[in-house]
Amino acid sequence: IGGVPLATAKEALRLAAQKLPVRPKFIVARDYQE
């Protein structure tokens, strides 16, 4: 998910994972800055 803070993205995918049969996996770019 691009353009949103990391904490917001994690929360969004955590909520989506409860509804869908998938496990979110985070891959963060090395040069990521919040």
mmCIF file as Biopython writes it, N, C-alpha, C and O atoms, coordinates in Angstrom:
data_model
#
loop_
_atom_site.group_PDB
_atom_site.id
_atom_site.type_symbol
_atom_site.label_atom_id
_atom_site.label_alt_id
_atom_site.label_comp_id
_atom_site.label_asym_id
_atom_site.label_entity_id
_atom_site.label_seq_id
_atom_site.pdbx_PDB_ins_code
_atom_site.Cartn_x
_atom_site.Cartn_y
_atom_site.Cartn_z
_atom_site.occupancy
_atom_site.B_iso_or_equiv
_atom_site.auth_seq_id
_atom_site.auth_asym_id
_atom_site.pdbx_PDB_model_num
ATOM 1   N N  . ILE A ? 1  ? 0.867   -1.162  0.000  1.0 0.0 1  A 1 
ATOM 2   C CA . ILE A ? 1  ? 0.000   0.000   0.000  1.0 0.0 1  A 1 
ATOM 3   C C  . ILE A ? 1  ? 0.910   1.220   0.000  1.0 0.0 1  A 1 
ATOM 4   O O  . ILE A ? 1  ? 1.703   1.400   0.924  1.0 0.0 1  A 1 
ATOM 5   N N  . GLY A ? 2  ? 0.808   2.025   -0.982 1.0 0.0 2  A 1 
ATOM 6   C CA . GLY A ? 2  ? 1.669   3.190   -1.066 1.0 0.0 2  A 1 
ATOM 7   C C  . GLY A ? 2  ? 0.933   4.465   -0.702 1.0 0.0 2  A 1 
ATOM 8   O O  . GLY A ? 2  ? -0.275  4.583   -0.912 1.0 0.0 2  A 1 
ATOM 9   N N  . GLY A ? 3  ? 1.667   5.412   -0.158 1.0 0.0 3  A 1 
ATOM 10  C CA . GLY A ? 3  ? 1.104   6.714   0.135  1.0 0.0 3  A 1 
ATOM 11  C C  . GLY A ? 3  ? 0.429   6.854   1.486  1.0 0.0 3  A 1 
ATOM 12  O O  . GLY A ? 3  ? -0.174  7.890   1.767  1.0 0.0 3  A 1 
ATOM 13  N N  . VAL A ? 4  ? 0.518   5.829   2.331  1.0 0.0 4  A 1 
ATOM 14  C CA . VAL A ? 4  ? -0.062  5.907   3.677  1.0 0.0 4  A 1 
ATOM 15  C C  . VAL A ? 4  ? 1.005   5.526   4.694  1.0 0.0 4  A 1 
ATOM 16  O O  . VAL A ? 4  ? 1.954   4.821   4.353  1.0 0.0 4  A 1 
ATOM 17  N N  . PRO A ? 5  ? 0.866   5.980   5.933  1.0 0.0 5  A 1 
ATOM 18  C CA . PRO A ? 5  ? 1.834   5.602   6.962  1.0 0.0 5  A 1 
ATOM 19  C C  . PRO A ? 5  ? 1.839   4.093   7.199  1.0 0.0 5  A 1 
ATOM 20  O O  . PRO A ? 5  ? 0.825   3.424   7.005  1.0 0.0 5  A 1 
ATOM 21  N N  . LEU A ? 6  ? 2.975   3.570   7.616  1.0 0.0 6  A 1 
ATOM 22  C CA . LEU A ? 6  ? 3.135   2.134   7.824  1.0 0.0 6  A 1 
ATOM 23  C C  . LEU A ? 6  ? 2.127   1.593   8.830  1.0 0.0 6  A 1 
ATOM 24  O O  . LEU A ? 6  ? 1.554   0.526   8.610  1.0 0.0 6  A 1 
ATOM 25  N N  . ALA A ? 7  ? 1.900   2.302   9.922  1.0 0.0 7  A 1 
ATOM 26  C CA . ALA A ? 7  ? 0.960   1.834   10.949 1.0 0.0 7  A 1 
ATOM 27  C C  . ALA A ? 7  ? -0.458  1.732   10.394 1.0 0.0 7  A 1 
ATOM 28  O O  . ALA A ? 7  ? -1.184  0.794   10.724 1.0 0.0 7  A 1 
ATOM 29  N N  . THR A ? 8  ? -0.856  2.678   9.564  1.0 0.0 8  A 1 
ATOM 30  C CA . THR A ? 8  ? -2.184  2.655   8.958  1.0 0.0 8  A 1 
ATOM 31  C C  . THR A ? 8  ? -2.312  1.483   7.993  1.0 0.0 8  A 1 
ATOM 32  O O  . THR A ? 8  ? -3.345  0.814   7.962  1.0 0.0 8  A 1 
ATOM 33  N N  . ALA A ? 9  ? -1.281  1.234   7.216  1.0 0.0 9  A 1 
ATOM 34  C CA . ALA A ? 9  ? -1.296  0.119   6.272  1.0 0.0 9  A 1 
ATOM 35  C C  . ALA A ? 9  ? -1.387  -1.213  7.008  1.0 0.0 9  A 1 
ATOM 36  O O  . ALA A ? 9  ? -2.132  -2.102  6.596  1.0 0.0 9  A 1 
ATOM 37  N N  . LYS A ? 10 ? -0.633  -1.352  8.092  1.0 0.0 10 A 1 
ATOM 38  C CA . LYS A ? 10 ? -0.676  -2.598  8.859  1.0 0.0 10 A 1 
ATOM 39  C C  . LYS A ? 10 ? -2.058  -2.830  9.447  1.0 0.0 10 A 1 
ATOM 40  O O  . LYS A ? 10 ? -2.568  -3.950  9.413  1.0 0.0 10 A 1 
ATOM 41  N N  . GLU A ? 11 ? -2.661  -1.791  9.979  1.0 0.0 11 A 1 
ATOM 42  C CA . GLU A ? 11 ? -3.999  -1.923  10.566 1.0 0.0 11 A 1 
ATOM 43  C C  . GLU A ? 11 ? -5.023  -2.277  9.492  1.0 0.0 11 A 1 
ATOM 44  O O  . GLU A ? 11 ? -5.893  -3.117  9.723  1.0 0.0 11 A 1 
ATOM 45  N N  . ALA A ? 12 ? -4.932  -1.650  8.330  1.0 0.0 12 A 1 
ATOM 46  C CA . ALA A ? 12 ? -5.864  -1.935  7.241  1.0 0.0 12 A 1 
ATOM 47  C C  . ALA A ? 12 ? -5.750  -3.387  6.784  1.0 0.0 12 A 1 
ATOM 48  O O  . ALA A ? 12 ? -6.765  -4.052  6.578  1.0 0.0 12 A 1 
ATOM 49  N N  . LEU A ? 13 ? -4.536  -3.878  6.626  1.0 0.0 13 A 1 
ATOM 50  C CA . LEU A ? 13 ? -4.363  -5.262  6.192  1.0 0.0 13 A 1 
ATOM 51  C C  . LEU A ? 13 ? -4.723  -6.247  7.289  1.0 0.0 13 A 1 
ATOM 52  O O  . LEU A ? 13 ? -5.174  -7.353  6.993  1.0 0.0 13 A 1 
ATOM 53  N N  . ARG A ? 14 ? -4.536  -5.875  8.546  1.0 0.0 14 A 1 
ATOM 54  C CA . ARG A ? 14 ? -4.948  -6.745  9.649  1.0 0.0 14 A 1 
ATOM 55  C C  . ARG A ? 14 ? -6.472  -6.918  9.635  1.0 0.0 14 A 1 
ATOM 56  O O  . ARG A ? 14 ? -6.977  -8.026  9.813  1.0 0.0 14 A 1 
ATOM 57  N N  . LEU A ? 15 ? -7.192  -5.822  9.423  1.0 0.0 15 A 1 
ATOM 58  C CA . LEU A ? 15 ? -8.647  -5.897  9.361  1.0 0.0 15 A 1 
ATOM 59  C C  . LEU A ? 15 ? -9.109  -6.685  8.135  1.0 0.0 15 A 1 
ATOM 60  O O  . LEU A ? 15 ? -10.064 -7.458  8.221  1.0 0.0 15 A 1 
ATOM 61  N N  . ALA A ? 16 ? -8.447  -6.498  7.008  1.0 0.0 16 A 1 
ATOM 62  C CA . ALA A ? 16 ? -8.808  -7.230  5.793  1.0 0.0 16 A 1 
ATOM 63  C C  . ALA A ? 16 ? -8.533  -8.718  5.951  1.0 0.0 16 A 1 
ATOM 64  O O  . ALA A ? 16 ? -9.290  -9.543  5.440  1.0 0.0 16 A 1 
ATOM 65  N N  . ALA A ? 17 ? -7.464  -9.071  6.648  1.0 0.0 17 A 1 
ATOM 66  C CA . ALA A ? 17 ? -7.104  -10.478 6.822  1.0 0.0 17 A 1 
ATOM 67  C C  . ALA A ? 17 ? -8.149  -11.217 7.650  1.0 0.0 17 A 1 
ATOM 68  O O  . ALA A ? 17 ? -8.293  -12.432 7.518  1.0 0.0 17 A 1 
ATOM 69  N N  . GLN A ? 18 ? -8.876  -10.503 8.499  1.0 0.0 18 A 1 
ATOM 70  C CA . GLN A ? 18 ? -9.934  -11.145 9.276  1.0 0.0 18 A 1 
ATOM 71  C C  . GLN A ? 18 ? -11.095 -11.558 8.382  1.0 0.0 18 A 1 
ATOM 72  O O  . GLN A ? 18 ? -11.806 -12.514 8.693  1.0 0.0 18 A 1 
ATOM 73  N N  . LYS A ? 19 ? -11.292 -10.856 7.284  1.0 0.0 19 A 1 
ATOM 74  C CA . LYS A ? 19 ? -12.408 -11.129 6.377  1.0 0.0 19 A 1 
ATOM 75  C C  . LYS A ? 19 ? -12.021 -12.072 5.234  1.0 0.0 19 A 1 
ATOM 76  O O  . LYS A ? 19 ? -12.879 -12.747 4.663  1.0 0.0 19 A 1 
ATOM 77  N N  . LEU A ? 20 ? -10.736 -12.116 4.906  1.0 0.0 20 A 1 
ATOM 78  C CA . LEU A ? 20 ? -10.279 -12.893 3.761  1.0 0.0 20 A 1 
ATOM 79  C C  . LEU A ? 20 ? -9.349  -14.015 4.216  1.0 0.0 20 A 1 
ATOM 80  O O  . LEU A ? 20 ? -8.690  -13.894 5.248  1.0 0.0 20 A 1 
ATOM 81  N N  . PRO A ? 21 ? -9.293  -15.093 3.459  1.0 0.0 21 A 1 
ATOM 82  C CA . PRO A ? 21 ? -8.417  -16.214 3.837  1.0 0.0 21 A 1 
ATOM 83  C C  . PRO A ? 21 ? -6.967  -16.003 3.397  1.0 0.0 21 A 1 
ATOM 84  O O  . PRO A ? 21 ? -6.382  -16.866 2.742  1.0 0.0 21 A 1 
ATOM 85  N N  . VAL A ? 22 ? -6.398  -14.872 3.752  1.0 0.0 22 A 1 
ATOM 86  C CA . VAL A ? 22 ? -5.010  -14.572 3.388  1.0 0.0 22 A 1 
ATOM 87  C C  . VAL A ? 22 ? -4.273  -14.043 4.605  1.0 0.0 22 A 1 
ATOM 88  O O  . VAL A ? 22 ? -4.881  -13.514 5.536  1.0 0.0 22 A 1 
ATOM 89  N N  . ARG A ? 23 ? -2.951  -14.192 4.586  1.0 0.0 23 A 1 
ATOM 90  C CA . ARG A ? 23 ? -2.104  -13.617 5.629  1.0 0.0 23 A 1 
ATOM 91  C C  . ARG A ? 23 ? -1.291  -12.507 4.998  1.0 0.0 23 A 1 
ATOM 92  O O  . ARG A ? 23 ? -0.596  -12.734 4.008  1.0 0.0 23 A 1 
ATOM 93  N N  . PRO A ? 24 ? -1.368  -11.314 5.554  1.0 0.0 24 A 1 
ATOM 94  C CA . PRO A ? 24 ? -0.566  -10.223 4.989  1.0 0.0 24 A 1 
ATOM 95  C C  . PRO A ? 24 ? 0.909   -10.397 5.317  1.0 0.0 24 A 1 
ATOM 96  O O  . PRO A ? 24 ? 1.269   -10.849 6.404  1.0 0.0 24 A 1 
ATOM 97  N N  . LYS A ? 25 ? 1.748   -10.034 4.368  1.0 0.0 25 A 1 
ATOM 98  C CA . LYS A ? 25 ? 3.192   -10.058 4.567  1.0 0.0 25 A 1 
ATOM 99  C C  . LYS A ? 25 ? 3.718   -8.692  4.157  1.0 0.0 25 A 1 
ATOM 100 O O  . LYS A ? 25 ? 3.431   -8.207  3.062  1.0 0.0 25 A 1 
ATOM 101 N N  . PHE A ? 26 ? 4.490   -8.079  5.042  1.0 0.0 26 A 1 
ATOM 102 C CA . PHE A ? 26 ? 4.996   -6.744  4.772  1.0 0.0 26 A 1 
ATOM 103 C C  . PHE A ? 26 ? 6.408   -6.814  4.232  1.0 0.0 26 A 1 
ATOM 104 O O  . PHE A ? 26 ? 7.287   -7.459  4.802  1.0 0.0 26 A 1 
ATOM 105 N N  . ILE A ? 27 ? 6.597   -6.137  3.127  1.0 0.0 27 A 1 
ATOM 106 C CA . ILE A ? 27 ? 7.920   -5.969  2.541  1.0 0.0 27 A 1 
ATOM 107 C C  . ILE A ? 27 ? 8.137   -4.463  2.453  1.0 0.0 27 A 1 
ATOM 108 O O  . ILE A ? 27 ? 7.457   -3.769  1.697  1.0 0.0 27 A 1 
ATOM 109 N N  . VAL A ? 28 ? 9.078   -3.974  3.225  1.0 0.0 28 A 1 
ATOM 110 C CA . VAL A ? 28 ? 9.320   -2.537  3.301  1.0 0.0 28 A 1 
ATOM 111 C C  . VAL A ? 28 ? 10.616  -2.224  2.567  1.0 0.0 28 A 1 
ATOM 112 O O  . VAL A ? 28 ? 11.632  -2.893  2.755  1.0 0.0 28 A 1 
ATOM 113 N N  . ALA A ? 29 ? 10.563  -1.207  1.737  1.0 0.0 29 A 1 
ATOM 114 C CA . ALA A ? 29 ? 11.746  -0.792  0.987  1.0 0.0 29 A 1 
ATOM 115 C C  . ALA A ? 29 ? 12.848  -0.338  1.939  1.0 0.0 29 A 1 
ATOM 116 O O  . ALA A ? 29 ? 12.576  0.244   2.989  1.0 0.0 29 A 1 
ATOM 117 N N  . ARG A ? 30 ? 14.076  -0.607  1.562  1.0 0.0 30 A 1 
ATOM 118 C CA . ARG A ? 30 ? 15.218  -0.230  2.407  1.0 0.0 30 A 1 
ATOM 119 C C  . ARG A ? 30 ? 15.290  1.273   2.631  1.0 0.0 30 A 1 
ATOM 120 O O  . ARG A ? 30 ? 15.700  1.727   3.699  1.0 0.0 30 A 1 
ATOM 121 N N  . ASP A ? 31 ? 14.895  2.036   1.636  1.0 0.0 31 A 1 
ATOM 122 C CA . ASP A ? 31 ? 14.978  3.491   1.751  1.0 0.0 31 A 1 
ATOM 123 C C  . ASP A ? 31 ? 13.668  4.123   2.224  1.0 0.0 31 A 1 
ATOM 124 O O  . ASP A ? 31 ? 13.453  5.319   2.026  1.0 0.0 31 A 1 
ATOM 125 N N  . TYR A ? 32 ? 12.798  3.335   2.843  1.0 0.0 32 A 1 
ATOM 126 C CA . TYR A ? 32 ? 11.515  3.839   3.345  1.0 0.0 32 A 1 
ATOM 127 C C  . TYR A ? 32 ? 11.730  4.830   4.477  1.0 0.0 32 A 1 
ATOM 128 O O  . TYR A ? 32 ? 12.498  4.576   5.405  1.0 0.0 32 A 1 
ATOM 129 N N  . GLN A ? 33 ? 11.048  5.953   4.391  1.0 0.0 33 A 1 
ATOM 130 C CA . GLN A ? 33 ? 11.079  6.946   5.464  1.0 0.0 33 A 1 
ATOM 131 C C  . GLN A ? 33 ? 9.645   7.361   5.753  1.0 0.0 33 A 1 
ATOM 132 O O  . GLN A ? 33 ? 8.871   7.648   4.840  1.0 0.0 33 A 1 
ATOM 133 N N  . GLU A ? 34 ? 9.304   7.387   7.026  1.0 0.0 34 A 1 
ATOM 134 C CA . GLU A ? 34 ? 7.941   7.725   7.397  1.0 0.0 34 A 1 
ATOM 135 C C  . GLU A ? 34 ? 7.711   9.194   7.451  1.0 0.0 34 A 1 
ATOM 136 O O  . GLU A ? 34 ? 6.602   9.635   7.752  1.0 0.0 34 A 1 
#
